[in-house]
Amino acid sequence: MMPVQFSVRKNSFWLLFARLTAQALAILFAAVIARKLGVDDFGQFAFIASLIFIGNTVTSFGTDTFLVREIARANQVTRVAAQALALQLLLSLLYCFAMLAFRSAPLLLYSLVLFPLAIFSVNSALLRALDRMDLFWALSLLNGLLQVAAAYFSADVFTLCLFLLIGQILLSTVSYSICSASLPTFSLFPLGSFSPIFKLILPFAALTILLVLIQRLGVLSVSAILGDSATGLFSSITRIVDGLKVGHYAILGALLPALARGSPDSWRSFRKAFVLLLTVSLVFAIMLGMFSNPIILILYGNEFGQVSGPLSLLGWSLLPYTVSSFISYDLIARGLENIIVKSSVIALVLYVTLYLWLIPIYGFQGAVWSTLIGESLQGFVFGVFYFQNRAVQNER
């Protein structure tokens, strides 16, 4: 059997490679559409993309993380994969109907992407759970290339949404073919009843929905209060900062299957990774402070030059993000998702309060400060709940 540390390092490498590829292409995608659409239309698409991102999280209903943990423990594809897909497809249908309320043709068209996304998300979770990170990287590369191609050939927001939908259908078809050929017990059809797993995934669903609301609340708040132009500017800097979280996704994503199996070596690697990523986040924050202006000009052009200062400020949110991310994965691996749900509810309330308070008073700058303060408070809240739980366990 492959040693745990070697397996984690190998998986971390492939996940890091996958995330680097995905994030680099995502930034390129944002740069292309920002230059082609302009600030206002870029802001409109950012609003649409945020609703679909939230929709993808709502319809996945926490099954991705649940599948990674449960399939890793079983070390084979089980019926829970088909059950998870059945639930995702049903929720996707309901979410698409909900999007009719916005009366937006591009949004309604793009919401159809949730159906192929359901297939792709289940397949990706299975590959990660069974240590096929190399195939996960290949799919990440294809996904990024298809998005950039869609951006390059689009003429407006509607055609961009159309091409992205076509690309996702193609990607999901390829992912299904790869899983069929690579995973011996792979089977998603016929779809079964999701009732056996529904209660088990409720904590994951609540957690993922809360976290994505926190992540996208800034764009939605800026769009509602300040309009499309400010939304485009705000989205441009948040995409850069999100891109710098690639190491967190890679290392934590690779560690979760090993942590779920309960290996002592994996927990030692987990603690070392925390120190490493905290140091890397500090370096990134300093670099954004020093080079924010050329980064903005190279990626987005002169029209976005005014956000170089806010970008350097927002970079410091990487530090508290590192803290809350590691606490979350620690608790998930231990089966203590309910603690993260409670922490996230408090964090969401704090974010809403900050955005509604600071944006009307300070405008765009208030949105940036709200994000930074909110991320810091979230890390603090997660830390308080985490150490309270450890203290209770030690008393027992």
C-alpha positions in Angstrom: 0.0 0.0 0.0 1.2 3.5 -0.8 2.5 5.4 2.3 0.0 8.0 3.5 2.5 10.9 3.4 3.5 10.0 -0.2 -0.1 9.7 -1.2 -1.0 13.1 0.3 2.0 14.7 -1.4 1.2 13.2 -4.7 -2.5 14.2 -4.4 -1.5 17.7 -3.2 0.7 18.1 -6.2 -2.0 17.1 -8.7 -4.7 19.2 -6.9 -2.3 22.1 -6.7 -1.6 21.7 -10.4 -5.3 21.4 -11.1 -6.1 24.5 -9.0 -3.3 26.5 -10.5 -4.5 25.6 -13.9 -8.1 26.4 -13.1 -7.3 29.7 -11.3 -4.9 30.9 -14.0 -7.5 30.2 -16.7 -10.2 31.7 -14.5 -8.3 34.9 -14.2 -7.6 34.9 -17.9 -11.3 34.3 -18.5 -12.2 37.3 -16.3 -9.6 39.5 -18.0 -10.9 38.6 -21.5 -14.6 39.3 -20.7 -13.7 42.4 -18.7 -11.9 43.8 -21.8 -14.6 42.7 -24.2 -17.7 43.7 -22.2 -16.5 46.8 -20.4 -17.2 47.6 -16.7 -21.0 47.8 -16.9 -21.6 44.5 -18.8 -18.9 42.8 -16.8 -20.7 43.8 -13.7 -24.0 42.4 -15.1 -22.3 39.1 -15.9 -20.7 39.1 -12.4 -24.2 39.3 -10.9 -25.5 36.5 -13.1 -22.4 34.4 -12.4 -22.9 34.9 -8.7 -26.5 33.7 -8.8 -25.4 30.6 -10.7 -22.5 30.0 -8.4 -25.0 30.1 -5.5 -27.3 27.9 -7.4 -24.6 25.4 -8.0 -23.9 25.3 -4.3 -27.6 25.1 -3.3 -28.3 22.3 -5.8 -25.1 20.3 -4.9 -26.6 20.4 -1.4 -23.3 19.6 0.3 -23.0 16.2 -1.6 -19.5 17.0 -2.9 -17.8 17.0 0.5 -20.1 14.2 1.7 -19.1 12.0 -1.3 -15.4 12.7 -0.9 -15.5 11.6 2.7 -17.8 8.5 2.3 -16.4 7.2 -0.9 -12.9 7.6 0.5 -13.9 5.5 3.5 -15.4 2.8 1.3 -12.6 3.0 -1.2 -15.0 2.4 -4.1 -18.0 4.0 -5.8 -21.2 3.1 -4.0 -24.9 3.8 -4.6 -24.6 7.1 -2.7 -23.1 8.6 -5.9 -26.3 7.9 -7.9 -28.4 9.1 -5.0 -26.5 12.3 -4.7 -26.9 13.0 -8.5 -30.7 12.4 -8.3 -31.0 15.0 -5.5 -28.8 17.5 -7.4 -30.9 17.2 -10.6 -34.1 17.7 -8.8 -32.8 20.8 -7.0 -31.4 22.1 -10.3 -34.9 22.0 -11.8 -36.4 23.9 -8.8 -33.6 26.5 -9.0 -34.1 27.1 -12.7 -37.8 27.8 -12.1 -36.9 30.2 -9.3 -34.7 32.2 -11.8 -37.8 33.0 -13.9 -38.6 35.7 -11.3 -35.6 37.8 -12.5 -37.0 38.1 -16.0 -33.5 38.0 -17.5 -32.9 36.0 -20.7 -29.1 35.5 -20.1 -29.7 34.4 -16.5 -32.4 32.0 -17.5 -30.3 30.5 -20.2 -27.2 30.2 -18.0 -29.2 28.6 -15.2 -29.6 25.5 -17.4 -25.9 24.9 -16.8 -26.8 23.5 -13.4 -27.9 20.2 -15.0 -24.5 19.3 -16.6 -22.8 20.8 -13.6 -24.6 18.2 -11.3 -23.0 15.4 -13.3 -19.6 17.0 -13.4 -19.6 17.8 -9.7 -20.4 14.2 -8.7 -17.8 12.8 -11.1 -15.2 15.2 -9.8 -15.9 14.3 -6.2 -15.5 10.6 -7.0 -12.1 11.2 -8.7 -10.9 13.1 -5.7 -12.2 10.6 -3.2 -10.4 7.7 -5.0 -7.1 9.6 -5.4 -7.4 10.1 -9.2 -6.2 13.7 -8.9 -4.4 13.4 -12.3 -7.7 13.0 -14.0 -9.2 15.8 -11.9 -6.5 18.1 -13.2 -7.2 17.1 -16.8 -10.9 18.0 -16.3 -9.9 21.3 -14.6 -7.7 22.2 -17.6 -10.5 21.4 -20.1 -13.0 23.4 -18.1 -10.7 26.4 -18.0 -10.0 26.2 -21.7 -13.6 25.9 -22.6 -14.5 29.0 -20.5 -11.7 31.1 -22.1 -12.9 30.0 -25.5 -16.4 31.0 -24.7 -15.2 34.4 -23.5 -13.1 34.9 -26.6 -15.9 34.1 -29.1 -18.8 35.9 -27.3 -20.1 39.2 -28.4 -22.3 40.1 -25.4 -23.6 38.8 -22.1 -26.2 36.5 -23.8 -23.8 34.8 -26.2 -21.3 34.4 -23.4 -23.9 32.5 -21.3 -24.8 30.4 -24.3 -21.2 29.4 -25.1 -20.6 28.7 -21.4 -23.6 26.4 -21.3 -22.4 24.5 -24.4 -19.0 24.1 -22.9 -20.3 22.7 -19.6 -22.4 20.1 -21.5 -19.3 19.0 -23.3 -17.2 18.9 -20.1 -19.8 16.9 -18.2 -19.9 14.4 -21.1 -16.1 14.0 -21.0 -16.0 13.6 -17.2 -18.6 10.8 -17.4 -16.6 9.0 -20.0 -13.4 9.4 -18.0 -15.0 8.0 -14.8 -16.6 5.1 -16.7 -13.2 4.1 -18.1 -11.2 4.7 -14.9 -13.3 3.8 -11.9 -14.1 0.0 -11.8 -17.4 0.3 -9.8 -18.5 3.6 -11.4 -22.3 3.9 -11.9 -24.6 6.8 -11.8 -27.6 5.4 -13.6 -30.3 4.4 -13.0 -30.9 7.1 -10.5 -32.1 5.9 -7.1 -34.0 7.5 -4.3 -32.0 10.1 -2.4 -33.9 9.7 0.8 -31.3 7.3 2.4 -28.7 10.0 2.4 -30.8 13.1 2.7 -30.6 13.4 6.5 -26.8 12.6 6.4 -26.0 15.5 4.1 -28.1 18.2 5.7 -25.2 19.5 7.8 -23.0 19.6 4.6 -25.8 21.3 2.7 -26.3 24.0 5.4 -22.5 24.5 5.6 -21.8 24.9 1.9 -24.8 27.1 1.3 -23.8 29.4 4.2 -20.2 29.6 3.0 -21.1 30.4 -0.6 -23.5 33.1 0.6 -20.7 34.6 2.6 -18.4 34.4 -0.4 -20.8 36.0 -2.9 -22.6 38.4 -0.6 -20.2 41.1 -1.4 -20.9 41.1 -5.2 -24.7 40.8 -4.6 -24.6 43.7 -2.1 -22.6 45.9 -4.3 -24.9 45.1 -7.2 -28.0 45.9 -5.2 -26.7 49.1 -3.7 -24.1 50.6 -6.1 -25.0 49.1 -9.5 -23.3 47.3 -12.4 -20.2 49.5 -12.7 -19.2 49.1 -9.1 -20.0 45.4 -9.3 -17.6 45.0 -12.2 -14.9 46.8 -10.3 -15.5 44.8 -7.1 -15.6 41.5 -8.9 -12.3 42.2 -10.6 -10.4 42.4 -7.4 -12.2 39.6 -5.6 -11.4 37.2 -8.5 -7.7 38.0 -8.1 -7.8 37.3 -4.3 -9.8 34.1 -4.8 -7.2 33.0 -7.3 -4.5 33.2 -4.7 -6.4 30.7 -2.5 -5.2 27.9 -4.9 -2.9 26.4 -2.3 -5.6 26.1 0.2 -7.9 24.3 -2.1 -5.1 21.9 -3.3 -3.6 20.9 0.0 -6.8 20.8 2.0 -8.6 19.0 -0.8 -5.8 16.4 -0.9 -5.7 15.9 2.9 -9.5 15.5 3.4 -9.7 11.8 2.1 -6.6 10.9 4.2 -8.0 12.7 7.3 -11.4 10.9 6.8 -9.5 7.5 7.0 -8.0 8.6 10.3 -4.3 8.3 9.5 -2.0 9.8 12.2 0.5 10.9 9.5 -2.2 12.9 7.7 -2.9 14.9 10.9 0.8 15.7 11.2 0.8 16.8 7.6 -2.3 18.9 8.3 -0.6 20.9 11.0 2.5 21.5 8.9 0.3 22.6 6.0 -1.3 25.3 8.2 2.0 26.9 9.0 3.0 26.7 5.3 -0.2 28.3 3.9 -0.3 31.0 6.6 3.3 32.0 5.5 2.3 31.9 1.9 -0.8 34.0 2.5 1.4 36.6 4.2 3.7 36.7 1.3 0.8 37.1 -1.2 -0.7 39.9 0.9 2.6 41.8 0.9 3.1 41.2 -2.9 -0.4 42.6 -3.6 0.4 45.6 -1.6 3.6 46.2 -3.6 2.4 45.3 -7.1 -1.4 45.9 -7.1 -1.3 48.6 -9.8 0.6 46.7 -12.5 -1.4 43.5 -11.7 -4.7 45.4 -12.4 -3.4 47.2 -15.5 -2.0 43.9 -17.0 -5.1 41.9 -16.4 -7.9 44.4 -16.9 -6.6 47.5 -18.5 -6.7 51.2 -17.7 -10.5 51.2 -17.2 -10.0 49.2 -14.0 -7.0 51.1 -12.7 -8.8 52.8 -9.8 -9.1 49.5 -7.9 -5.4 48.9 -7.4 -5.6 50.4 -3.9 -8.6 48.3 -2.8 -6.8 45.2 -4.1 -3.8 45.8 -1.9 -6.1 46.1 1.1 -8.3 43.1 0.2 -5.2 40.9 0.0 -4.8 40.8 3.8 -8.1 38.8 4.0 -6.0 35.8 3.0 -4.7 35.5 6.5 -8.0 35.0 8.4 -9.3 32.9 5.5 -6.4 30.5 6.1 -7.4 30.1 9.8 -11.1 29.5 9.1 -10.4 27.1 6.2 -8.2 24.8 8.3 -10.6 24.9 11.2 -13.4 23.9 8.8 -11.6 20.9 7.3 -10.5 19.7 10.8 -14.0 19.7 12.0 -15.4 18.1 8.8 -12.8 15.3 9.0 -13.9 14.6 12.6 -17.6 14.6 11.7 -18.4 17.8 13.5 -20.0 19.7 10.7 -22.7 21.2 13.0 -20.1 23.3 14.8 -19.1 24.9 11.5 -22.7 25.5 10.6 -23.3 27.4 13.9 -20.1 29.5 13.3 -21.1 30.2 9.7 -24.6 31.5 10.7 -23.0 34.0 13.0 -20.4 35.0 10.3 -23.1 35.5 7.8 -25.0 37.8 10.1 -21.9 39.8 10.7 -21.2 40.1 6.9 -24.8 41.3 6.2 -24.5 43.9 8.9 -21.2 45.2 7.6 -22.3 45.4 4.0 -25.6 47.1 4.8 -23.8 49.5 7.2 -20.6 50.4 5.4 -21.5 50.4 1.7 -24.3 53.1 1.9 -21.9 55.3 3.8 -18.5 54.7 2.1 -19.6 53.2 -1.2 -17.1 51.0 -3.0 -14.4 51.4 -0.3 -17.0 50.4 2.3 -17.6 47.1 0.4 -13.8 46.3 0.5 -13.5 47.1 4.2 -16.6 45.0 4.9 -15.1 42.0 3.1 -11.8 42.4 5.0 -13.4 42.9 8.4 -15.9 40.2 7.8 -13.2 37.7 6.9 -11.3 38.6 10.1 -14.4 38.2 12.3 -15.3 34.9 10.6 -11.8 33.5 11.5 -12.3 34.7 15.0 -15.7 33.2 15.4 -14.5 29.9 13.9 -11.6 29.9 16.3 -13.8 30.5 19.4 -16.2 27.6 18.5 -13.3 25.4 17.6 -11.4 25.8 20.9 -14.6 25.6 22.9 -15.2 22.2 21.4 -11.6 21.1 22.1 -12.0 22.2 25.7 -15.2 20.2 26.1 -13.5 17.1 24.6 -10.5 17.4 26.9 -12.7 17.6 29.9 -14.3 14.3 28.9 
